[in-house]
Amino acid sequence: MTFYQYEARGSDRSEALPNSVIISLTLLIIIIAWALAPELFTSQDPYIGNTSHKLLAPSLQYWFGTDHLGRDLFARVVYGSWSSVTSAAIAVVIGLVFGGLLGLVSGFVGGWADVIVARLVDVLLAIPNFLLAVVIVSSLGFQTVNVAIATGVSSVAVFARLMRAEALKTRTSVFVEASGLLGGSKWHILLWHVLPNAYRSVLALAVLQFGASILVIASLAFLGYGDPPPAADWGVLVSNGKDYPSSPWLVFAPASVIVVTVLAINRLSRWLRQSH
């Protein structure tokens, strides 16, 4: 084997996905499949149960057990994934779009725009995200969509700060100055230089924020700020299960799904940061 062959094989190994990333991707694909086609994973009705089968422990028939109304908990977790996943996605899109625009204006335009946006971001960062989300959802109304909006607004400052930092770093680069000297317009520099160099960091943050949004949305639903029962949101399932301490699977099953999902998302976010 020549040196070049050995070096090529070594580079192939270094580019291979770690096992933890493969496992995380697999888990997320399963969760997304739950959200898109829940009927493929369970034939049980998530809202109508058999009272003669209430509070049954996990078994081959009921993987996650049954609740106090005899409803299959696994079916409720699977059907509840749609609300949890889409709400987190809405929150990330809101934070990414509005925070990204604010960060771009602040870092690329500079001047008075930078001062105003920086002060606004400082104010938002001074307020705890969860507290800000509670205030917003209390004003809009107790619905899962409003919870998603509140969570997205609370994450605007995080995206704005990162995008501003990336825009400032790229704006002062030599190749950006060269592009301006060669006649490149501000729109050209923004679209062909600033955004391509900023998207990697923002993408990693968006993935990380997706997991954080799932936690915040589940926490708000647990406190009763989301859709009321019989909604099958993951936070609602944990909240309902806490009233039955003799049936711990009512809490452990949905809580475990939340924890595993967030851990998988965090692992993917860390891999994205390290690989770029």
C-alpha positions as CSV (number, residue, x, y, z in Angstrom):
1,M,0.0,0.0,0.0
2,T,1.4,3.4,-1.0
3,F,1.4,6.4,1.2
4,Y,-1.3,8.1,-0.8
5,Q,-3.6,5.0,-0.6
6,Y,-3.1,4.9,3.2
7,E,-3.8,8.7,3.5
8,A,-7.0,8.3,1.4
9,R,-8.2,5.5,3.5
10,G,-7.5,7.4,6.7
11,S,-9.5,10.4,5.3
12,D,-12.4,8.1,4.5
13,R,-12.4,6.8,8.1
14,S,-12.3,10.4,9.5
15,E,-15.3,11.4,7.3
16,A,-17.4,8.4,8.4
17,L,-20.4,9.2,10.7
18,P,-19.8,8.3,14.3
19,N,-22.1,5.6,15.7
20,S,-23.7,8.0,18.1
21,V,-24.6,10.3,15.2
22,I,-26.1,7.4,13.3
23,I,-28.1,6.4,16.3
24,S,-29.3,10.0,16.9
25,L,-30.3,10.3,13.2
26,T,-32.2,7.0,13.4
27,L,-34.1,8.1,16.5
28,L,-35.0,11.4,15.0
29,I,-36.2,9.8,11.8
30,I,-38.5,7.5,13.9
31,I,-39.9,10.5,15.8
32,I,-40.5,12.4,12.5
33,A,-42.2,9.3,11.1
34,W,-44.4,9.1,14.2
35,A,-45.4,12.7,13.5
36,L,-46.1,12.3,9.8
37,A,-47.7,8.8,9.8
38,P,-48.7,7.7,13.3
39,E,-51.2,5.2,12.0
40,L,-48.3,3.1,10.6
41,F,-46.9,2.5,14.1
42,T,-50.1,1.8,16.1
43,S,-53.6,0.7,15.5
44,Q,-54.9,1.9,18.8
45,D,-57.1,5.0,19.2
46,P,-55.2,7.7,21.2
47,Y,-58.4,9.3,22.5
48,I,-60.8,6.4,23.1
49,G,-59.9,3.7,25.5
50,N,-61.2,0.6,27.2
51,T,-62.0,1.3,30.9
52,S,-61.6,-2.3,31.7
53,H,-58.0,-2.0,30.7
54,K,-57.2,1.1,32.7
55,L,-53.8,1.6,34.4
56,L,-52.2,-1.5,33.0
57,A,-48.5,-1.9,33.2
58,P,-46.4,-2.0,30.0
59,S,-46.7,-5.3,28.2
60,L,-46.5,-6.8,24.7
61,Q,-50.0,-5.6,24.0
62,Y,-49.5,-2.1,25.5
63,W,-45.9,-1.1,25.1
64,F,-46.1,1.9,27.4
65,G,-49.1,0.7,29.4
66,T,-52.5,2.4,29.6
67,D,-53.8,5.5,31.4
68,H,-56.7,6.0,33.8
69,L,-59.2,5.8,30.9
70,G,-57.7,2.7,29.4
71,R,-56.1,4.5,26.5
72,D,-52.9,3.1,25.0
73,L,-50.1,5.4,26.2
74,F,-47.8,4.4,23.3
75,A,-50.5,5.5,20.8
76,R,-50.9,8.8,22.6
77,V,-47.2,9.4,22.6
78,V,-47.0,8.6,18.9
79,Y,-49.9,10.8,18.0
80,G,-48.7,13.6,20.3
81,S,-45.4,13.7,18.4
82,W,-47.0,15.7,15.7
83,S,-47.9,18.6,18.0
84,S,-44.6,18.5,19.8
85,V,-42.4,18.4,16.6
86,T,-44.4,20.9,14.6
87,S,-44.6,23.4,17.5
88,A,-40.8,23.2,18.0
89,A,-40.3,23.6,14.2
90,I,-42.5,26.7,14.2
91,A,-40.6,28.1,17.1
92,V,-37.2,27.6,15.4
93,V,-38.4,29.2,12.2
94,I,-39.7,32.2,14.0
95,G,-36.4,32.6,15.9
96,L,-34.3,31.9,12.8
97,V,-36.1,34.3,10.5
98,F,-36.6,37.3,12.8
99,G,-33.4,36.8,14.8
100,G,-31.4,36.2,11.6
101,L,-32.7,39.4,9.9
102,L,-32.0,41.4,13.0
103,G,-28.5,40.0,13.3
104,L,-27.8,40.7,9.6
105,V,-29.0,44.2,9.8
106,S,-27.0,44.8,12.9
107,G,-23.7,43.2,11.8
108,F,-23.7,44.1,8.1
109,V,-25.3,47.6,8.1
110,G,-23.7,48.8,11.3
111,G,-24.1,52.3,12.6
112,W,-27.3,53.3,14.3
113,A,-29.0,50.1,13.2
114,D,-26.4,48.1,15.1
115,V,-26.9,50.2,18.2
116,I,-30.7,49.8,18.2
117,V,-30.6,46.0,17.5
118,A,-27.8,45.5,20.1
119,R,-29.9,47.2,22.8
120,L,-33.0,45.2,21.8
121,V,-31.0,41.9,22.0
122,D,-29.6,42.9,25.4
123,V,-33.1,43.5,26.7
124,L,-34.3,40.1,25.4
125,L,-31.3,38.3,26.8
126,A,-31.8,39.9,30.2
127,I,-35.3,38.2,30.5
128,P,-35.2,34.4,31.1
129,N,-36.5,32.6,28.0
130,F,-39.0,30.5,29.9
131,L,-40.4,33.5,31.7
132,L,-40.7,35.5,28.5
133,A,-42.5,32.6,26.9
134,V,-45.0,32.4,29.8
135,V,-45.8,36.1,29.6
136,I,-46.3,35.9,25.8
137,V,-48.5,32.8,25.8
138,S,-50.5,34.3,28.7
139,S,-51.3,37.3,26.5
140,L,-52.1,35.3,23.4
141,G,-54.1,32.5,24.9
142,F,-53.6,28.9,26.1
143,Q,-53.1,27.0,22.8
144,T,-50.2,25.0,21.4
145,V,-49.8,27.3,18.5
146,N,-49.4,30.3,20.8
147,V,-46.9,28.3,22.9
148,A,-44.8,27.7,19.7
149,I,-45.0,31.5,18.9
150,A,-44.0,32.4,22.4
151,T,-41.1,30.0,22.4
152,G,-39.9,31.3,19.0
153,V,-40.0,34.9,20.2
154,S,-38.0,34.0,23.2
155,S,-35.3,32.6,21.0
156,V,-35.0,35.6,18.6
157,A,-32.2,37.2,20.6
158,V,-30.0,34.0,20.5
159,F,-30.2,33.8,16.7
160,A,-29.7,37.6,16.4
161,R,-26.5,37.6,18.5
162,L,-25.0,34.7,16.5
163,M,-25.9,36.1,13.1
164,R,-24.5,39.5,14.1
165,A,-21.2,38.0,15.2
166,E,-20.9,36.0,11.9
167,A,-21.8,39.1,9.8
168,L,-19.2,41.2,11.6
169,K,-16.5,38.6,11.2
170,T,-17.2,38.2,7.5
171,R,-17.7,41.9,6.7
172,T,-14.1,42.6,7.8
173,S,-12.6,39.8,5.8
174,V,-10.1,40.4,3.1
175,F,-12.1,38.7,0.4
176,V,-15.2,40.9,1.2
177,E,-13.1,44.1,0.9
178,A,-11.7,42.8,-2.4
179,S,-15.2,42.1,-3.7
180,G,-16.2,45.7,-2.8
181,L,-13.2,47.1,-4.6
182,L,-14.0,45.1,-7.7
183,G,-17.5,46.7,-7.8
184,G,-19.6,44.2,-5.9
185,S,-22.8,45.7,-4.5
186,K,-23.9,45.3,-0.9
187,W,-26.5,42.8,-1.9
188,H,-23.9,40.8,-3.8
189,I,-21.6,40.7,-0.8
190,L,-24.5,39.8,1.5
191,L,-25.9,37.0,-0.6
192,W,-22.6,35.5,-1.9
193,H,-20.2,36.1,1.0
194,V,-21.9,36.8,4.3
195,L,-24.7,34.3,4.2
196,P,-22.7,31.3,2.9
197,N,-20.1,31.8,5.7
198,A,-22.8,32.2,8.4
199,Y,-25.2,29.4,7.6
200,R,-23.1,26.6,9.1
201,S,-23.0,28.1,12.6
202,V,-26.7,29.2,12.3
203,L,-27.7,25.7,11.2
204,A,-26.0,24.1,14.2
205,L,-27.7,26.6,16.5
206,A,-31.1,25.9,14.8
207,V,-30.7,22.2,15.4
208,L,-29.8,22.8,19.1
209,Q,-32.6,25.3,19.5
210,F,-35.1,22.7,18.1
211,G,-34.3,20.5,21.1
212,A,-34.5,23.4,23.5
213,S,-37.9,24.3,22.0
214,I,-39.2,20.8,22.6
215,L,-38.3,21.1,26.2
216,V,-39.8,24.6,26.6
217,I,-43.0,23.6,24.8
218,A,-43.3,20.4,26.9
219,S,-42.7,22.4,30.1
220,L,-45.4,25.0,29.2
221,A,-47.8,22.2,28.3
222,F,-47.1,20.5,31.6
223,L,-48.0,23.7,33.4
224,G,-51.3,23.9,31.4
225,Y,-50.4,26.6,28.9
226,G,-51.0,24.4,25.9
227,D,-54.0,22.6,24.5
228,P,-56.1,21.1,27.3
229,P,-56.9,17.3,27.6
230,P,-57.6,15.1,25.7
231,A,-54.7,16.6,23.8
232,A,-51.8,14.2,23.6
233,D,-48.9,16.7,23.7
234,W,-45.9,15.1,25.5
235,G,-46.0,17.7,28.3
236,V,-49.7,17.1,28.8
237,L,-49.1,13.3,29.1
238,V,-46.4,13.9,31.8
239,S,-48.8,16.3,33.6
240,N,-51.6,13.8,33.6
241,G,-49.4,10.9,34.7
242,K,-48.1,12.7,37.8
243,D,-51.6,12.3,39.4
244,Y,-51.2,8.5,39.5
245,P,-48.0,7.7,41.5
246,S,-48.9,4.0,41.6
247,S,-48.5,3.9,37.8
248,P,-45.1,5.5,37.2
249,W,-45.0,4.5,33.5
250,L,-47.5,7.3,32.9
251,V,-44.7,9.7,33.6
252,F,-41.6,7.7,32.7
253,A,-42.7,6.8,29.1
254,P,-43.5,10.2,27.7
255,A,-40.7,11.8,29.7
256,S,-38.2,9.2,28.4
257,V,-39.3,10.0,24.8
258,I,-38.7,13.7,25.4
259,V,-35.2,13.1,27.0
260,V,-34.1,10.8,24.2
261,T,-35.3,13.1,21.5
262,V,-33.5,16.1,23.0
263,L,-30.3,14.2,23.6
264,A,-30.3,13.0,20.0
265,I,-30.8,16.5,18.7
266,N,-28.1,17.9,20.9
267,R,-25.7,15.2,19.6
268,L,-26.5,16.1,16.0
269,S,-25.9,19.8,16.8
270,R,-22.5,19.1,18.4
271,W,-21.5,17.0,15.3
272,L,-22.5,19.8,13.0
273,R,-20.4,22.3,14.9
274,Q,-17.4,19.9,14.9
275,S,-17.7,18.8,11.3
276,H,-17.7,22.4,9.9
